[in-house]
Every structure is written in C-alpha cells, then in structure tokens.
C-alpha cells in the first residue's frame, strides 16, 4: 500500500518515486448554460422565426459547480471566458473567488436578443484543486466548457486526432511508469451546412481556427465558404502522455455573405484525452486494459416508430410532432464496472439533462443502460440536434478515465423531399 500512502499524503504532487498521483479535480468540476424565452420559458432552440424576426427578450443562465467534498477550486481569471451573443461578460463573473466544496455558483441574466441573427452563449472555466497552480510536477488542473447556439446560419466544426501509428488518440493508454512523448496529428474540419447556394455562403473571419491545448492553429483558407462544402487542415505535433490530459478544439466563425442584414455563423468542437493509467498501483489491482465505453443515440417517430431520419416536412406542413430518443451507454469491458461522474449527460436541442447518478451510478461490466425520452419537436426548424456524453472511471480506480461522445442531428425541413442526417463521434 505504499503507492496509496504517497498519493494521499502528497495530494498535489504529480510524480513521487515513479508513483503517479493524478488529479481528481477534473471529474468533479462542470459548467452549464441555458437560454430560454422570457415570455413563456421555452428553450431558445424551439423558437421558429418564419418571415418575422426582431428583438426577443431572453433569459440566459450560467452555472459552474465543484462537487468535490473537501477542497476548494481556485480559478485563473485570465483563462476563464463567458460570452452572451457577442458580448464578453467575463469581467462580471467573480472568478477571483475560490469555489468551495459541494458548491455551485449561477447567474441569470435578462437579455434582448435579435432573432434575425439567432442567439449564442458560452462559458469556459479553468482552475485547479486547492491553492497550488498547475506546473510541470503538479498536474491538478481542471476545466470545462459549454456553448449554446441557435442561429440561422448552420456551419460545423470538428477535430480529430491520431497518433503516429494511426491509432485514435482516445485509444492511447500508457503505463505511468513508461509514459513518454508521441507524435500525433490533429485533423480540423470546418463546413457550411447551409442549403441555399444563393443566400447561404459564409464569409469566414480570422477567428476560424483550431487549438492544441492552448496553442492556436490557424485555418489555411478564409475565402468565402460555399454551401454544402467542407475544408480541412492538419497539424502534426508532439504530445506528452505523462501529462494528465491533452486537448484540442475547432471553431468556425463568420457571417452570411452578401446579405443586407447581419447573420452570425458559429460552431465549436472541443475534445480532451486522458492517456495515463497507473497499472502498478497495488491499491486497485488493475490489469492492463483501457476503459472502453460507448455512447449511441437512436430516434424514432412516436406515432409510427419510423426513424427520425425519415421525417420530412415542408414549410406548409411543418409543426409540432412527438419523437422518442434512445440514449444508450455501454461498458465493453467485461471484468470491470464503470463509475459514472456528474459530467455524464444527454441533450436535446441544446437542453442538457444530467444523468441521475442515484438511478444509474455505474455501468456493469459488459452491460448497457438506456434512457428513453419522448419530446415534442418543431419540424419547422432546419436542424434538430441531440448529444450524449459518457464520462467516468473504472470503479474503485481514479487512475482510469472513461469517455465517449455521440452527436446526432436530423433535418426535417426539406423542401426537396430529401431528408438528411449527420452523426459525429
């Protein structure tokens, strides 16, 4: 039990005599945000503009939580950001104050948005457990991000990563005693999903870029992006698997080109990998396997059990209809249970619901858990998105990070009669 003693006694020390004491901050820190219409408390995503748009009273809610039971989270205010539409609200949030254990801070803001260009908000918070900031020997950093958008313009942003042997970065698992640097290639993709070639072109700006950790990787082509078109660029770098995690993001930003009124275009994708596993820790008797969880989403029309992908509506026949989402989380390791953490959630049209950890605390070895949710959706909307994130650790081991994500969207409003859907991992 020497490793156990060292990690408990030197909580903020990353490596002591070959024993890796990873941060337990990250699983217990999360941020959320929402946008609702002030008139009827309806989620902003449900608003159908039609031919009339203009000023719309909204209510934004931002929240960040520390579910750790014993220790404060200290923030770096310079690395925290809160946006509401194009307004930077970061200075009005007091990130200079530590967040006590088992505490959430939230702020609700009344705001008049413009439905002619859609609505957007985001929150990003970076901090660490306790008083000692992260450094090369102290990997106790934690952060989380959440963004929301309901825009007339529909771009997309995605980022993926493979190591030098063409293995996905999220499959890279290394023994703590043998961690090292690896060559990794990040692939960035930004697309214009608008359908009208005459009015849907996107005039990109120089805020379209990717990141690797905190380093900005600029896009290579900022010319007008035609409809139904994607562009890609890539960056090769070295990642250190001895670090607690490494991350990347992609942001697409611009405006609809050649239109009289301002229409903002935005999408964002963020990924985070945790490669390090301590196989040698005698406290957990953990074998040399990585955590293998999956996330999947199914959607069927409630009335006839047909796939949501086959739901087609015209501008004259669209309206409210019921669909049933099937959110499934699976543990493909037969010998180990996976303990879920508070960052496990599902979302329908941007409305996030945290999975009830009292009802579903773990995924049994080799087993799956499914959440069914029947909702009323508005087929007058161009796109109806949903997502599922599974996050946790192998039960009784804080050294194994488990993560899976699925994004699904379908487009019922199809004047051509050709439905379309997109599924991203």
C-alpha positions as CSV (number, residue, x, y, z in Angstrom):
1,X,0.0,0.0,0.0
2,X,3.0,2.3,-0.4
3,X,1.6,4.0,-3.5
4,X,-1.7,4.6,-1.7
5,X,0.1,6.4,1.2
6,X,2.2,8.5,-1.1
7,X,-0.8,9.7,-3.2
8,X,-2.8,10.5,-0.1
9,X,0.0,12.2,1.7
10,X,1.3,14.2,-1.3
11,X,-2.1,15.1,-2.8
12,X,-0.7,17.9,-5.1
13,X,2.5,16.0,-6.2
14,X,2.3,14.5,-9.6
15,X,5.2,12.1,-9.6
16,X,6.9,10.6,-6.5
17,X,9.4,7.8,-7.0
18,X,7.5,6.6,-10.1
19,X,4.1,6.7,-8.5
20,X,1.7,9.0,-10.4
21,X,-0.9,10.8,-8.3
22,X,-3.3,12.1,-10.9
23,X,-5.7,15.0,-10.4
24,X,-9.1,14.1,-9.1
25,X,-10.3,17.7,-9.8
26,X,-11.5,17.3,-13.3
27,X,-14.3,14.7,-12.9
28,X,-15.9,16.9,-10.2
29,X,-15.9,20.2,-12.0
30,X,-18.5,21.1,-14.6
31,X,-20.1,24.2,-16.2
32,X,-23.6,24.5,-17.8
33,X,-25.6,27.2,-19.5
34,X,-29.1,27.6,-21.0
35,X,-31.1,30.1,-22.9
36,X,-34.9,30.5,-22.7
37,X,-37.6,32.8,-24.0
38,X,-38.7,35.2,-21.2
39,X,-42.3,35.3,-22.4
40,X,-43.0,31.5,-21.9
41,X,-39.8,29.9,-20.6
42,X,-39.5,27.9,-23.8
43,X,-35.9,26.9,-24.8
44,X,-34.4,29.3,-27.4
45,X,-33.9,26.3,-29.7
46,X,-37.7,25.9,-30.1
47,X,-38.2,29.4,-31.4
48,X,-39.5,29.4,-35.0
49,X,-38.9,32.8,-36.7
50,X,-40.7,32.3,-40.0
51,X,-40.8,35.5,-42.0
52,X,-40.9,37.8,-38.9
53,X,-37.9,38.4,-36.8
54,X,-36.5,41.1,-34.4
55,X,-35.8,41.9,-30.8
56,X,-36.7,38.9,-28.5
57,X,-36.5,39.0,-24.6
58,X,-34.3,36.1,-23.4
59,X,-33.1,34.7,-20.1
60,X,-29.6,33.2,-20.0
61,X,-28.4,31.1,-17.1
62,X,-24.7,30.3,-16.5
63,X,-23.6,27.8,-13.7
64,X,-20.3,26.3,-12.6
65,X,-20.0,23.6,-9.9
66,X,-17.5,22.0,-7.6
67,X,-18.8,18.6,-6.5
68,X,-15.6,17.6,-4.7
69,X,-16.4,17.1,-1.0
70,X,-13.3,18.5,0.7
71,X,-11.3,21.0,-1.3
72,X,-11.8,24.5,-3.0
73,X,-11.3,25.0,-6.7
74,X,-9.2,28.1,-7.4
75,X,-9.6,29.8,-10.8
76,X,-7.3,31.6,-13.2
77,X,-9.5,34.6,-14.2
78,X,-7.3,35.3,-17.2
79,X,-8.2,31.9,-18.7
80,X,-12.0,32.0,-18.0
81,X,-14.5,33.3,-20.5
82,X,-18.2,33.9,-20.6
83,X,-20.0,35.2,-23.7
84,X,-23.6,36.1,-24.4
85,X,-24.1,36.7,-28.1
86,X,-21.1,38.9,-29.0
87,X,-20.8,40.4,-25.5
88,X,-17.9,39.4,-23.3
89,X,-19.3,39.0,-19.8
90,X,-16.2,37.5,-18.2
91,X,-15.3,40.5,-16.1
92,X,-18.8,40.5,-14.5
93,X,-18.2,36.9,-13.1
94,X,-16.1,36.8,-10.0
95,X,-13.7,34.1,-10.9
96,X,-11.1,35.6,-8.5
97,X,-13.1,33.9,-5.6
98,X,-12.4,30.2,-4.9
99,X,-15.3,27.8,-5.4
100,X,-15.9,25.9,-2.1
101,X,-16.6,22.1,-2.0
102,X,-20.1,20.9,-2.9
103,X,-21.0,24.3,-4.2
104,X,-22.5,25.8,-7.4
105,X,-22.5,29.4,-8.5
106,X,-25.0,30.5,-11.0
107,X,-26.1,33.7,-12.6
108,X,-29.3,34.5,-14.5
109,X,-29.2,37.4,-17.0
110,X,-32.1,39.1,-18.8
111,X,-31.1,40.0,-22.3
112,X,-32.8,41.2,-25.5
113,X,-31.5,39.1,-28.4
114,X,-32.1,39.5,-32.1
115,X,-33.9,36.5,-33.7
116,X,-32.9,37.8,-37.2
117,X,-29.4,36.5,-36.5
118,X,-30.0,33.8,-33.8
119,X,-28.7,33.5,-30.3
120,X,-25.4,32.3,-28.9
121,X,-23.7,31.9,-25.5
122,X,-20.7,30.1,-24.0
123,X,-18.8,29.6,-20.7
124,X,-15.3,28.3,-20.2
125,X,-13.7,28.0,-16.8
126,X,-10.1,26.9,-15.9
127,X,-8.8,26.3,-12.4
128,X,-7.1,23.8,-10.1
129,X,-7.8,21.9,-6.9
130,X,-6.6,23.7,-3.8
131,X,-4.2,26.7,-3.7
132,X,-1.2,25.5,-5.8
133,X,-1.4,26.3,-9.5
134,X,-0.5,23.6,-12.0
135,X,3.1,23.3,-13.0
136,X,5.3,20.6,-14.6
137,X,5.3,18.5,-11.5
138,X,1.8,19.3,-10.3
139,X,-1.0,18.2,-12.7
140,X,-4.0,19.2,-10.7
141,X,-5.7,21.4,-13.4
142,X,-9.4,21.1,-14.2
143,X,-11.6,22.8,-16.7
144,X,-14.9,22.5,-18.6
145,X,-16.6,24.3,-21.4
146,X,-20.2,24.6,-22.6
147,X,-21.6,26.5,-25.6
148,X,-25.1,27.1,-27.0
149,X,-26.3,28.4,-30.3
150,X,-29.5,28.8,-32.3
151,X,-28.5,30.5,-35.5
152,X,-30.0,31.0,-38.9
153,X,-26.6,30.2,-40.3
154,X,-25.5,26.5,-39.8
155,X,-21.8,25.9,-40.1
156,X,-20.0,23.0,-38.4
157,X,-16.6,22.4,-36.7
158,X,-14.9,19.2,-35.8
159,X,-11.4,18.0,-34.7
160,X,-9.9,14.5,-34.5
161,X,-6.6,13.1,-33.5
162,X,-4.4,10.1,-34.4
163,X,-1.0,9.0,-33.1
164,X,2.0,8.1,-35.2
165,X,0.8,4.5,-35.7
166,X,-2.6,5.7,-36.9
167,X,-4.3,4.8,-33.6
168,X,-7.1,7.2,-32.5
169,X,-5.8,9.4,-29.6
170,X,-8.7,8.3,-27.4
171,X,-7.3,4.7,-27.6
172,X,-3.9,5.7,-26.4
173,X,-3.4,4.3,-23.0
174,X,0.1,4.1,-21.4
175,X,1.6,2.7,-18.2
176,X,2.5,5.5,-15.9
177,X,6.0,4.1,-15.4
178,X,6.5,4.0,-19.2
179,X,4.9,7.3,-20.3
180,X,6.7,9.2,-23.0
181,X,6.2,11.6,-25.9
182,X,4.3,10.6,-29.0
183,X,3.8,12.1,-32.5
184,X,0.2,13.0,-33.0
185,X,-1.7,14.5,-36.0
186,X,-4.8,16.7,-35.5
187,X,-7.3,16.9,-38.3
188,X,-9.5,20.0,-38.3
189,X,-12.7,20.3,-40.5
190,X,-15.0,23.3,-41.0
191,X,-18.1,23.1,-43.1
192,X,-21.0,25.2,-44.4
193,X,-24.2,23.1,-44.0
194,X,-26.5,25.8,-45.4
195,X,-28.5,24.6,-48.3
196,X,-29.4,27.7,-50.4
197,X,-26.4,28.4,-52.7
198,X,-27.7,31.9,-53.3
199,X,-28.1,33.1,-49.8
200,X,-26.2,30.6,-47.7
201,X,-22.5,31.3,-48.4
202,X,-20.4,32.0,-45.3
203,X,-17.9,34.9,-45.2
204,X,-15.3,33.4,-42.8
205,X,-13.3,35.6,-40.4
206,X,-9.9,35.1,-38.9
207,X,-11.5,33.8,-35.7
208,X,-11.9,30.5,-37.5
209,X,-9.1,28.4,-36.1
210,X,-8.1,25.3,-34.2
211,X,-6.2,24.8,-31.0
212,X,-3.9,22.1,-29.4
213,X,-4.1,22.7,-25.7
214,X,-3.6,26.5,-25.5
215,X,-1.8,26.9,-28.9
216,X,-3.7,28.4,-31.8
217,X,-3.6,26.6,-35.2
218,X,-4.8,28.9,-37.9
219,X,-7.1,27.8,-40.7
220,X,-5.4,27.9,-44.1
221,X,-8.3,29.3,-46.2
222,X,-10.5,32.2,-45.1
223,X,-12.2,32.8,-48.5
224,X,-16.0,32.6,-48.8
225,X,-17.2,29.1,-48.0
226,X,-19.8,27.8,-50.4
227,X,-22.9,25.9,-49.3
228,X,-22.6,22.1,-48.6
229,X,-18.8,22.5,-48.6
230,X,-16.1,21.4,-46.1
231,X,-12.4,22.4,-45.8
232,X,-9.8,20.7,-43.8
233,X,-6.3,21.3,-42.4
234,X,-4.0,19.4,-40.1
235,X,-1.2,19.9,-37.7
236,X,1.5,17.4,-36.6
237,X,2.8,17.8,-33.1
238,X,4.3,16.0,-30.1
239,X,2.2,15.1,-27.1
240,X,3.4,14.1,-23.7
241,X,1.5,11.1,-22.4
242,X,2.9,11.8,-18.9
243,X,0.5,14.7,-18.7
244,X,-2.8,14.4,-17.0
245,X,-4.6,15.2,-20.3
246,X,-4.2,16.9,-23.6
247,X,-6.9,18.7,-25.6
248,X,-7.9,20.3,-28.9
249,X,-10.7,22.4,-30.4
250,X,-12.0,23.8,-33.6
251,X,-14.0,27.0,-34.1
252,X,-15.8,28.1,-37.2
253,X,-16.9,31.7,-37.3
254,X,-18.2,34.3,-39.8
255,X,-21.3,35.8,-41.3
256,X,-23.7,35.1,-44.2
257,X,-22.1,36.6,-47.3
258,X,-23.8,39.2,-49.4
259,X,-27.0,39.8,-47.4
260,X,-28.3,43.2,-46.1
261,X,-28.9,42.1,-42.5
262,X,-26.3,40.7,-40.2
263,X,-26.4,36.9,-39.7
264,X,-23.8,35.4,-37.4
265,X,-22.3,31.9,-38.1
266,X,-20.7,29.9,-35.4
267,X,-19.8,26.3,-34.4
268,X,-17.3,24.8,-31.9
269,X,-16.0,21.4,-31.1
270,X,-13.8,20.5,-28.1
271,X,-12.1,17.2,-27.3
272,X,-10.0,16.1,-24.4
273,X,-8.0,12.9,-23.9
274,X,-6.5,11.3,-20.8
275,X,-3.9,8.8,-21.7
276,X,-2.3,8.0,-18.4
277,X,-3.1,4.8,-16.4
278,X,-1.2,3.6,-13.3
279,X,-1.1,-0.2,-13.9
280,X,1.2,-0.8,-10.9
281,X,-0.8,0.7,-8.1
282,X,-1.4,-2.2,-5.6
283,X,-4.5,-0.4,-4.2
284,X,-6.6,-1.2,-7.2
285,X,-5.2,-4.4,-8.7
286,X,-5.9,-3.0,-12.1
287,X,-5.0,-5.0,-15.2
288,X,-3.5,-3.6,-18.4
289,X,-6.7,-2.7,-20.2
290,X,-8.0,0.7,-21.2
291,X,-11.5,1.8,-20.3
292,X,-13.9,1.1,-23.2
293,X,-17.3,2.8,-23.1
294,X,-19.6,3.7,-26.0
295,X,-22.4,6.2,-26.5
296,X,-25.2,5.9,-29.0
297,X,-28.4,7.8,-29.9
298,X,-31.5,6.4,-31.6
299,X,-34.5,8.5,-32.6
300,X,-37.9,7.3,-33.8
301,X,-41.2,9.0,-34.6
302,X,-43.6,8.2,-31.7
303,X,-46.7,7.8,-33.8
304,X,-45.4,5.1,-36.2
305,X,-42.0,4.0,-34.9
306,X,-40.3,5.2,-38.1
307,X,-36.8,6.6,-38.0
308,X,-36.5,10.3,-37.3
309,X,-34.2,10.4,-40.4
310,X,-37.2,9.7,-42.5
311,X,-39.3,12.5,-41.0
312,X,-39.8,15.1,-43.8
313,X,-41.9,18.2,-43.5
314,X,-42.5,21.1,-45.9
315,X,-42.7,24.8,-45.0
316,X,-46.5,24.5,-45.3
317,X,-47.0,21.3,-43.3
318,X,-44.4,21.6,-40.6
319,X,-45.3,21.8,-36.9
320,X,-45.0,20.0,-33.6
321,X,-44.6,16.2,-33.5
322,X,-43.5,13.7,-30.9
323,X,-40.3,11.7,-31.2
324,X,-38.6,9.3,-28.8
325,X,-34.9,9.5,-28.2
326,X,-33.0,6.4,-27.1
327,X,-29.7,7.3,-25.3
328,X,-27.6,4.2,-24.7
329,X,-24.4,3.9,-22.7
330,X,-22.4,0.7,-22.8
331,X,-19.3,-0.7,-21.0
332,X,-17.4,-3.1,-23.2
333,X,-15.1,-4.3,-20.5
334,X,-16.5,-7.5,-19.1
335,X,-14.4,-7.6,-16.0
336,X,-14.8,-4.1,-14.6
337,X,-17.7,-1.8,-13.7
338,X,-17.5,1.9,-14.8
339,X,-18.5,4.5,-12.2
340,X,-20.1,7.5,-13.9
341,X,-19.4,11.1,-12.9
342,X,-21.5,14.2,-12.9
343,X,-20.3,15.2,-16.4
344,X,-22.4,12.4,-17.9
345,X,-25.4,14.0,-19.7
346,X,-27.7,13.9,-22.7
347,X,-29.1,16.9,-24.5
348,X,-32.0,17.5,-26.9
349,X,-31.9,20.8,-28.9
350,X,-29.3,22.2,-26.5
351,X,-31.3,21.4,-23.3
352,X,-28.9,19.5,-21.1
353,X,-30.1,16.9,-18.6
354,X,-27.5,15.4,-16.3
355,X,-27.8,11.6,-15.9
356,X,-29.3,10.7,-12.5
357,X,-26.3,9.1,-10.8
358,X,-28.5,7.8,-8.0
359,X,-30.6,5.8,-10.5
360,X,-27.6,4.9,-12.8
361,X,-24.4,5.1,-10.7
362,X,-22.4,2.6,-12.7
363,X,-22.3,0.7,-16.0
364,X,-21.9,-3.0,-15.1
365,X,-19.1,-5.0,-16.9
366,X,-20.3,-5.9,-20.4
367,X,-23.6,-4.2,-19.8
368,X,-25.6,-1.2,-21.2
369,X,-28.0,1.3,-19.7
370,X,-30.6,3.1,-21.8
371,X,-32.6,6.3,-21.2
372,X,-35.8,6.9,-23.2
373,X,-37.1,10.4,-23.6
374,X,-40.2,11.3,-25.6
375,X,-40.4,15.0,-26.5
376,X,-42.3,17.3,-28.8
377,X,-40.1,18.8,-31.5
378,X,-40.8,21.5,-34.0
379,X,-40.3,20.3,-37.6
380,X,-40.3,23.9,-38.8
381,X,-36.7,24.1,-37.5
382,X,-34.0,23.4,-40.1
383,X,-32.0,21.2,-37.7
384,X,-32.9,19.1,-34.6
385,X,-29.7,18.2,-32.7
386,X,-29.1,15.8,-29.7
387,X,-26.0,14.5,-28.0
388,X,-24.8,12.1,-25.3
389,X,-21.7,12.2,-23.3
390,X,-20.5,9.3,-21.1
391,X,-17.7,10.1,-18.6
392,X,-16.3,8.3,-15.5
393,X,-13.7,6.0,-14.2
394,X,-13.4,2.2,-13.7
395,X,-15.0,1.6,-10.3
396,X,-12.5,1.8,-7.4
397,X,-9.8,3.3,-9.6
398,X,-9.3,7.1,-10.0
399,X,-6.5,6.4,-12.5
400,X,-8.6,5.3,-15.4
401,X,-10.5,7.8,-17.5
402,X,-13.6,6.6,-19.4
403,X,-15.1,8.8,-22.1
404,X,-17.5,8.5,-25.1
405,X,-19.5,11.1,-27.0
406,X,-22.1,11.0,-29.7
407,X,-23.7,13.8,-31.6
408,X,-26.8,13.3,-33.8
409,X,-28.9,15.7,-35.8
410,X,-31.6,15.4,-38.4
411,X,-33.2,17.9,-40.8
412,X,-36.9,17.5,-41.2
413,X,-37.5,20.7,-43.1
414,X,-36.6,19.6,-46.6
415,X,-38.4,21.3,-49.5
416,X,-36.6,18.9,-51.9
417,X,-38.1,15.9,-50.1
418,X,-34.7,14.5,-49.4
419,X,-34.1,14.1,-45.6
420,X,-30.6,14.4,-44.3
421,X,-28.9,13.5,-41.1
422,X,-25.4,13.7,-39.5
423,X,-23.8,11.5,-36.8
424,X,-20.5,12.6,-35.3
425,X,-18.3,11.0,-32.7
